[in-house]
Amino acid sequence: MNKRIQSALISVFYKDGLESIVKLLASQGVTIYSTGGTQSFIEAFGIKVIPVESLTSYPSILGGRVKTLHPVVFGGILGKRDDETHRMEMEQFHIPEIDLVIVDLYPFEETVASTSDEKLIIEKIDIGGPSMLRAAAKNHKDVTVIARKEDYSLLEEILKTQNGETSLEQRRLFAIKAFDVCTAYDTAISNYFHHLAVITPYNKEEKTMRYGENPHQKAAFFGNLTELFEQLNGKELSYNNLVDMDAATLLISEFDSDTAPVFAIIKHTNVCGIALRNTTKDAWDAALAGDPESAFGGVLVCNGIIDKPTADAINEIFFEVLIAPAFNEDALTILKSKKNRILLRQKAKDKGQKEEMHRSLLNGVLIQQTDEGSYAEWKETGARESSAKEKQDMVFANIVCKHLKSNAIALVKNNQLIGKGCGQTSRIDALRHAVEKAKQFNFDLNGAVMASDAFFPFDDCVRLGHEAGITAFIQPGGSIRDKDSIEYCKANNLAMVITGMRHFRH
């Protein structure tokens, strides 16, 4: 059922994009009601506007807290046009029909991001705006509601092609969007008071994926990746690309971009190669050497500039995504030789991640704080103090291990991952896997260090590590049998550091 728009209530915080809409409405003879700054904006184009105050007989009061909250306004929005009682009451109380509501909301999230002044934040909690949006959306049988400036162009096209009319299907679509906006807004307010960051898709851009984790699964991403990355080349990002990109950016955020270059290779969210070196090229070579088999089809991430020598080396293998803060032009020319390669310039130095992590499971959602930090303490408990070289490698290994699936073991030597075991059901199996990986690619484990994401339940890991040539161990501690591992280290002149911080990653 098409409805011709004959009257509109327009009250928006942001005016950009509104000009063409109001001019079109005016050309179609639509009566426009408005408030405050929006009214002045529209009148500047020579368009007649009826102030809302003339409907309500009340001025804007309480510092602008109350402007549109009045039966005349809401009666005009909520009145059912095909209900005889509604029509009689609207006529009795001189309530005009309002066919179109264009309202956006006070910038609550923007205010929270820019200030900690609670008084200012509280004043940016919109009351009238959400109320009008909900009312118009509820009565979408008769009323068109626009809650986002992103929909101005669609509304304009509809008004032009349909001679000022909207269909019921179109009004219903706009109503859904309005409820989504209100949901996101209320969630943001709730987050503020609860000190949470619950993610809702309703105020995010929706991007449909080609498919999900597997081809038979549908998937969509809600968010704005352009805030984090500039895509310089390649095909559309996939579900699995995004999952590995999240793991990659979390990992690289652990390393300061002002220090020596770090290069890492991610496969199925696990680190399969990572190294710190004096040049980006050397860091890449060392990262790849850690596990050249697993690197095939991986996601690459670096905290340094991708130059020509590095690009030449990377160009020799197949990879899905490369993330870096900058690319030299000659490097880009080389890497763009494969049109499907996804090249991303990371805009933000930090990880650009939320403070909370969310995971849907069973019939609900788990929320937890992001795993920040590497160790809570540095407690030397072995036979001796770790050497400067061992300490450097242990710090590096502990970070890497944090980004492996549990149970996890990372073996590091000279700031290079030379063996890892991840996702195992026992810690000793994770270590066996790590040692075998190191041997597979001909690494010498003598003088290497070992990091574990959780405590050693027995001394078997320390024994096996020592037999392989490892001289220093870093672990969170907390086992009732910590003493067994410590005593073994003391008896064999091995260093051991207890961090007091576990890094399970399921």
N, C-alpha and C positions, 0 to 999 in steps of 0.2 A: 504494500500500500504506500503510494507516494504521498509525501506531504510537502506543500510549498512553504518555504520559510518566509514569514512576513514580519517577524520581529526577532531581535537578537539582544542578548545581554553579554557584553564583552568586558572583562576585567582581568587584565594580565599583568604580571610583574615584568616579564621580558616582552618588549614591543617588536623585536626584529622579526621580519616576515609577515607582520600583521597588515602592513599598508595595502597590499594588493587585495587582501580579503575585504577590508572595510570599504575600499573603493568599489569593489564588485557588488557588495551588499547594497551600498547606497545607490548604485546604478540600477539595481533591481527593485528599488522602492522599499527596502527593508527598514523598519523602524529600529533604531539602535539605542539601547540603554547602556549606560556605563558609569564608571566611578573614577574619581580622582585623576591620577596621572594618565590612565588609559583614555579617559574622556578628553583631556587636553590634547593628547596625541592624535586622536581621531579628528577633533575639531580643527587642528592645524591644517588639515587637508580640505577645509571648507565643508565638511560633512556635518549635518545637524545631528546632535546627540541629546537624548533626554537623560538628565541626571537621575540616578537611582533615588536620590533624596526627594525628588518630586513625586515619586511613586509612594515612598514610605512616609513622607512628611517628617522624616527625621534626618538630621545631618549625620555625617560620620562622627561617631562619638568615642570616647574612651581611648583617645590617641589612635584612632583607626581600627581598634579591636572590633568594633561593631559598625558595619556599613550595610551589608546585604541581608543580615539575619532578621528577616521581617516576613510576616504572613503574605504580604502583597507580592514580594519577590518569589517566595517559595510556592505560594499558591499559583502564580503564573507559570512556574516550572512544572509543578506536580499535578496540576489540574488535568483530569482526563476529559479529552474533548468530546468523547462519545457518551459521557455520563451526564444525564439530565440534571441530577442533583448538583454535581460539580459545576456545571455551566450556570445554573441558577445562583449558586453561592458566589461564583466569580463575578457575576453581573451585580449581585447585591452589594458586594464589598469593593467594587470597582477594581477588580484584579485583571490586568491585561494578560493575554496569552503570550508566553515566551517560547518561541519555536527553536531557537538556537542559543546554546550557552557555550561561550569560548572563555575558558578560565584556566590559568596555570596557577601554581602554588608558590608560596613564599619559598625562597631558596634555603631550606633548612639545612640540608647536607653541606652546601657550600659555606654556610655560616659556621657550622661545627668545624669544618676543615680550616677556617680562617681565624677563629678566635676560641678562647676558653672562657670568655665572659658569659656566664650562664644567663644573665639578664638579657643580653643581646640574642642568645640562642633561643630562649623562651619566647621572645617576641616574634621569632620567625617560625613559630608553630602556627600554621594556618588553620583557621576554624571555618570561616565562611566559604573559602575556596573548595575544600573537600566536601562540604555540605552541599554546595550547588552542583558539584560534579556528580555526587551520589544521587541527588534528586533528579537531575537530568537523565542520568543513566537508567535509573529506575523507571522513568517515564519515557523511555526511548520509543515506545509506540507512537508518541506524538512529538518528541523533542530530539533534536540532534545535539550531541555534546562533543566538543573538541577540547581535549585535556593536554595535548602536546603540540608544540609548534611544528614538530616533524610531520603533523597531519594537515598543516595548512594547505600544502600543495594539492593534496588529495581532495580536500573540501573545495578548493578553488576549481579544480577540474570538474567535480560533480556539479557545482553551481553553474558552471559555464555550459556543460553538455546536457544538463537536465533542466535547464531554464529555472534554476532556483529551487528545484525539488530534490528531495532525498527519498530513497527507498527504505522500507523497513529493514531489509538486510543490511544496508549501509549504516543505518542508525544503530542497529544492534552491534555491528562491528565497532563503531565508535564508542558505544556504551561499555563494551568489554574493555577497551583500551582505557577508558576513564576509571573503571573499577581497578584495573591493574595499577594505574598511576597512584590511586589512593592507597592501595595495598602496600606499594613500595614506600610511599611517604610515611605511612603509619609504622612500617617496619623500621625505617630510619630513625624515627622518634623513639621507638621502643629500644632500639639498639643503643641510642645515646644514654638513656636512663639506666639501662642494664649493663652498660660498658661492654657491649658486644658488637660484633660486626656480621650479623646474620645476612647471608647473601640471598637476595631474592631476584628472580629473573625479570620481575615485572617492570623495572625501570631501566633495563639493560637492552642493548641491541641484540636481536635474535639472529643467529646465523645458522642455517641448516647445514649440517655436515653431509658429505656424500653418503656416508654411512657411519655407524658407530664403531665400537671396538672390533666388530666383525661385520662382514657385508650384509648379513640378514638383520642387523640391528639399526634402527633409526636413531639419530642423535641430533642435538642442536646445542650451540654454544651461546650463552648469554653473557655479554661483556663487551668491552671496547678494547680490542688488542692494539689499536692505533695509539693508545696512551702509552704503551710499552714498547712497541716495535714499529719500524718502517720496513715494509716488505720491498726489497729491491729487485727480486727475481723469483720466478718459480710458480708452481701450481697452487691451487687453493690448499689451505691447511686442512689436515684430516684430524679426526678424533685422536688417533694415536700420536700424531705429531704434537698436538696440544698437551697431551699427558707427559710426553718426554720433554717438551719445552718447559713445562712447569718444573720438572725435576732438574733440568739443566740450569735454569735461572736461579733456583734455590741454591744449587751447589756453587755456582760461580759468584753468588752474592757473598759467600764466605771469604772471598779473597779480594783484597783492596786493589783496585785498578791502578793505583799509583805505585804499586810494587812490581816485581818482576812478572812477566807474562805467565799465566796459567792457561793451559788448554785441557779440555776434558771431552770425552766421548761418552754419550749416554745411550744405552740400549735397554728398552723395556723398563725405563725409570732407574736402572742401575748404572753405576759408573763402571765402564769396562776399561777405561784408560784415562789417566790424568797425570800431568807432570807440571812442575814449575821450573822454568829455565830463564836464561838471560835474554833470549830472543823468542819471538812468537814462533818462528820456524823451528827452533830447537825444542820448544815446548810441545809443538805438534808432533815432531818426530818421536819424542820420548813417550807421549801419550799413546800414539799409535802402536809403538813397539810393545806396550804393556799387554795388548791383546789384539793383534791385527785381524784375527778371525772374527771376533765379536763386533769389531768396528763397522763391518759391512752393513750398510743401510741404517746407520746410527744418526743421532742428533749431536752435532758438534757445537761446542760453546767455548768462547775465549773472552778474557778480560782485556786483551790488547788489540792493537790495530792489525788487521789482516793485510800484509804487504805482498808484493809479487812473489818472492821466494816461498812464502807460506802457501800462497794460492797455487803455485806450480806443484807443490807437494800434495796438497789436498786434492787437487784436480785428478790425481791418479786413482782415487778410490770412489766408490759409489756411496753417497750419503744422502739423507733425506733433507736435513735442515742444518744450516750454519748460522749461529748467533754470535755477533760481535758488536762492540761499541762503535767501530769505524772500519771502513774498507778503503784502501787506496784505489784510485781509478784503474790502474793497470791490473790490480788484483781482481777488481770487479769484471773487467773484460775477460779475464781467464775463466773465472768461475761462472760467468753467464753463458759460457759455451754450451752448457747443458740447460735447455730451457725450463725443465721441470724442477731443477734444483731450487730449493727455497732458501733465499738469503735474507736474513733479518738484521737490521741495525737496531740494537737495543738502546732505547732512548734514555732510560733512567739508570743511574749508577747503582741504586739499590735494587732489590729484587722486585719491587712493585707488588708485593703480595699483601694479603690481609693479615691481621693480627691473629685471627682464628682460622682453624682448619675445620672443614665440614665434611661429613661422610654420611651418605644415606644408607641405612641398613635396617633390617627387620621392618617394623612399621613406624620408624622414626628417623631422626637425624642425630648423629654424634657431633658435638662441637668441642674443640679443645684449642688451647693456645698453640700457636706455631712453636716448633722446637727451636728456640733461640739459644745461641751459645754453644760452646764446645766442651768446656770443663768447668766445674764449680770450684775445684781445688787442684793443686798440683802436689801430690803427696808422694815423695820418693820412699818406697818401701822395700826396695831390693837390696842386693849385697853392696851396691855402690850408687853414687849419684850418676844419673845419665850424663853422657858426654854432650857437648854442644851440638855435635852432629846428630846424635841420637835424639836429643830433645827436639831439634828442628824437624826431623823425620816423624817423630811421634805426634807432634802438633798437626802436621800434614795428614798423617794416617788417621788420626782421630776424626778430623773433618771428613775425610773420604768415607770412613766407616759409617759415619752418621747418615750418609746418603746411599747406603746399600740396604737392601731388604734383609730383615732379620730371619734367621740368625746370621750375623755378618762378621767377617774377618777381613781385614785389609793388611797386606804386607807391603811395606814401603822401604825404598832405599834411594838415597840421594834425591829426595823430593819427587819420586816417581812411583806410581802404583805398579808393582811387579807381580802381584798375585792377589786374588780376592775370591772369597767364598760368600755367597749370599743366598737367602731364601731357603736355607737348609733347616731341617727339623731338629738337628743337634749341632752344638757348637763345634764339636770335634770333627764332624763331617764338613762343616764350613771351612775349618782349617785345612783338612785333607785336600779339599777342592782347591783352596788357595795355593797350597804348596805344589799341587800338580800343575796348576796354571803357570806358576813361575817356572817350573821345570820344563813345561811344554815349549816355552819361548826362550829357554836357555839363560835364565837369570841366575846369578849367583846370590844365594840367600845369606851367605856369610856377612854378618854385620848389618843385616836388615832389621827392621822393627815390626812389631805386630800390634794392631789395634783391634779391640773387640767392642761391639756395640753394647754388650752387657757383661756381667761378671762371669768369671770362669767357675763353673760349679764344682770342678775338680782340678787337680794339677795336671791332668792329661794333656791339655792344650799347651801348657808351658813346656812340658816335657817334649812333646812332638815338635814344637817350635824350636826349642833348643837343639834338638837332633838335626833339624834342617839348617841350622846356622844362625838363627835369630838371637840377638843379644839384648834386646830391650822390648818391654811389653807395656802397653797402656790399656787400662780397663777401668770401668766405673767402680768396681768393688761392690760389696754388699752381700756376698755369699757367706753362708755360715762356715764355709771351708776356705775362705780367703787365705787363712794362715798356711794351708797346704801349699798353695801357689807361691806365696811369699817366701816360705821356708825353702822351697826348691830353688828359687832365684838366689837366695842368700847362700845356699850351698854350692851354687855353680857360677858365682860371680856375674850374675845377670842383673840388669836394671829393671825395675818395675815401678810404674807410676799409677796411682789410683786417683781418679778424677772426681768421684762423687756425683757423676751425671751420666745416666743411662740414655741411650739413643735407639730404642726399639723403633722399627719402621715396618709395619705390617702391610 
